[in-house]
């Protein structure tokens, strides 16, 4: 069974969603991210993907108080990303309640620092972010495109001990046009040791079943939930089948 991971993206302390990572497309869904997290927990969700969009744009953690509130107000396992650029950011994230952190841009721009975190905290707590735009890794909250091809990027980090990756096809993010299943199949075939977490494009439970049929271990869902394309009832029923 595939692991369902709702995304909670925070901008100015509120739950929002962007389209293709464009901050000008933000749409607000809740002024109370903690209440949303509690709703997810009540229907059997165990894990949350929390993204600090202010941090991703600003280059340092901003919304750590929201992380702290959700971590102390629920029993959810939280992986946190966005703006993690320094040892201090990592410390703040873990002390605020994150069980895992995700590093994407930093793994491109400062690989030795990312590897130091991997060595210090372990592969279970440090996730590699691989945000892909036209085959290349995007950085700085998707505002820039690097020269790194995703295959070479992953190869270098798998060789150094990375075992979890969150991969977003930016062209699909927020579009609800279906996930990049073939991309994830290619990724898993090339790197069978990776726990691949698919992100972007999920529009309905059928998309989830498609990823599950492809043996993708986990999927992050966001806009489809908040737009009512995937209901809480559907998620609850699915969670019951894996308990």
C-alpha positions in Angstrom: 0.0 0.0 0.0 1.2 3.5 -0.8 1.7 6.0 2.1 -0.5 9.0 1.8 1.1 12.3 2.9 -0.9 15.5 2.9 1.0 18.7 2.2 0.6 21.8 4.3 2.3 24.7 2.6 2.7 27.8 4.8 2.9 31.4 3.6 2.5 34.3 6.1 1.4 31.7 8.7 -1.5 30.5 6.5 -2.2 27.3 4.6 -1.9 28.1 0.9 -1.2 26.3 -2.4 0.8 27.5 -5.4 0.7 26.5 -9.0 4.0 25.3 -10.5 5.8 27.0 -7.6 4.7 30.5 -8.6 4.1 32.7 -5.6 1.8 35.0 -7.6 -0.6 32.1 -8.0 -1.1 31.6 -4.2 -4.5 30.5 -3.1 -5.4 30.6 0.6 -7.2 27.6 2.1 -7.0 28.1 5.8 -5.8 30.6 8.4 -5.4 27.7 10.9 -2.9 25.1 9.8 -3.0 23.3 13.1 -6.8 22.7 12.8 -6.2 21.3 9.3 -3.4 19.0 10.6 -5.8 17.8 13.4 -8.4 17.0 10.7 -5.9 14.9 8.8 -4.9 13.1 12.0 -8.6 12.3 12.8 -9.0 10.4 9.6 -6.0 8.2 10.1 -3.2 10.1 8.5 0.2 9.5 10.2 2.5 11.9 8.4 2.5 15.5 7.2 4.7 17.2 4.7 5.1 20.8 6.0 6.6 23.4 3.7 7.8 26.9 4.8 7.2 28.9 1.6 8.4 32.1 3.2 11.6 30.2 4.2 12.1 28.8 0.7 12.0 32.3 -0.8 13.9 34.0 2.0 16.7 31.5 2.5 16.1 30.7 6.2 13.4 29.1 8.3 10.5 31.6 8.9 7.4 29.6 10.0 9.0 27.5 12.7 6.2 28.5 15.1 3.6 26.8 12.9 5.8 23.7 12.9 6.0 23.9 16.7 2.2 24.3 17.0 1.4 21.3 14.8 4.1 19.1 16.4 2.9 19.9 19.9 -0.8 19.8 19.0 -0.8 16.5 17.1 1.0 13.1 17.0 1.8 13.4 13.3 5.2 12.6 12.0 6.3 15.8 10.3 8.9 16.2 7.5 9.8 19.8 7.2 11.2 21.7 4.2 11.7 25.2 3.0 14.5 27.6 3.9 16.8 25.0 5.5 20.1 26.5 4.6 22.3 26.3 7.7 23.1 24.2 10.7 21.0 26.7 12.8 18.0 26.1 10.5 18.3 22.3 11.0 18.6 22.8 14.7 15.5 25.0 14.8 13.5 22.5 12.7 14.3 19.5 14.9 13.9 21.5 18.1 10.5 22.8 16.9 9.3 19.2 16.4 10.2 18.0 12.9 11.1 14.3 12.8 12.6 14.7 9.3 13.9 17.6 7.2 14.1 17.9 3.4 17.0 19.6 1.7 16.7 20.4 -2.0 18.4 23.6 -3.0 21.1 23.2 -0.4 22.0 19.8 -1.8 22.8 21.6 -5.1 24.5 24.7 -3.9 26.3 23.4 -0.8 26.6 19.6 -1.1 29.2 19.2 1.7 26.8 20.9 4.2 23.9 18.6 3.2 26.2 15.6 3.5 27.3 16.7 6.9 23.6 16.7 8.0 23.2 13.3 6.5 26.1 12.0 8.4 25.1 13.6 11.7 21.4 12.9 11.7 21.1 9.8 9.5 19.3 8.8 6.3 16.0 8.2 8.1 15.9 11.9 9.2 17.4 13.7 6.2 15.4 13.6 3.0 16.8 14.7 -0.4 14.5 17.0 -2.3 14.6 16.5 -6.1 12.4 19.1 -7.7 12.5 18.5 -11.5 11.9 20.9 -14.3 12.4 19.6 -17.8 14.8 17.0 -16.5 16.9 19.3 -14.4 16.9 20.1 -10.7 15.2 23.4 -9.7 16.3 25.3 -6.7 15.5 28.4 -4.5 11.8 27.6 -4.2 11.7 26.6 -7.9 12.7 30.1 -8.8 15.9 29.0 -10.5 16.9 26.0 -12.6 20.3 24.3 -12.0 22.5 22.6 -14.5 22.1 19.2 -12.7 20.3 16.4 -14.5 18.1 14.5 -12.1 19.8 11.1 -12.8 23.3 12.4 -12.0 22.0 14.3 -9.0 20.4 11.3 -7.5 23.3 9.0 -8.4 25.8 11.2 -6.5 23.7 11.2 -3.3 22.6 7.6 -3.3 26.3 6.7 -3.5 26.7 8.8 -0.3 23.9 7.2 1.7 20.7 9.0 0.8 17.7 6.6 1.1 14.7 8.9 0.9 13.8 11.4 -1.9 10.8 13.7 -2.4 10.6 14.3 -6.1 8.3 16.9 -7.6 7.7 17.3 -11.3 7.2 21.1 -11.3 5.2 21.1 -14.5 2.6 19.0 -12.7 2.6 20.8 -9.4 -0.8 22.3 -8.6 -2.2 21.5 -12.0 -4.1 18.3 -10.9 -3.2 16.9 -14.3 -2.0 13.5 -13.1 1.3 12.5 -11.6 4.5 11.8 -13.5 4.3 8.0 -12.9 6.8 7.2 -15.7 9.3 9.5 -14.1 9.0 7.7 -10.7 9.1 4.3 -12.4 12.4 5.3 -14.1 13.7 6.6 -10.8 12.9 3.4 -8.9 14.3 1.2 -11.7 17.6 3.2 -11.7 17.8 3.5 -7.9 15.9 0.6 -6.3 17.3 1.4 -2.9 15.5 4.7 -2.8 12.2 5.3 -0.9 10.6 7.5 -3.6 7.9 10.0 -2.5 6.0 11.3 -5.5 4.8 14.8 -5.5 2.8 17.0 -7.9 -0.2 16.4 -10.2 -2.4 14.2 -8.1 -6.0 15.0 -9.0 -8.0 12.1 -7.6 -7.8 8.8 -5.8 -7.4 7.1 -9.2 -4.0 8.8 -9.5 -3.1 7.4 -6.2 -4.0 3.9 -7.3 -2.0 4.4 -10.4 1.1 5.3 -8.4 0.4 2.4 -6.1 0.2 0.0 -9.0 3.6 1.3 -10.1 4.9 0.4 -6.6 5.7 4.0 -5.7 6.1 3.9 -1.9 4.5 7.2 -1.0 2.7 10.2 -2.4 2.3 13.8 -1.3 -1.1 15.3 -2.0 -2.2 18.9 -1.6 -4.4 20.9 -3.9 -6.6 17.9 -4.8 -7.6 17.6 -1.2 -8.2 21.3 -0.6 -10.2 21.6 -3.8 -12.4 18.7 -2.8 -11.2 16.4 -5.6 -10.0 13.9 -3.0 -12.4 13.9 0.0 -11.5 13.3 3.6 -14.0 10.4 3.5 -11.9 8.7 0.6 -8.7 9.2 2.6 -10.2 7.8 5.7 -11.5 4.7 3.9 -8.2 4.1 2.3 -6.4 4.5 5.6 -8.7 1.9 7.1 -7.5 -0.6 4.5 -3.9 -0.4 5.6 -4.5 -0.5 9.3 
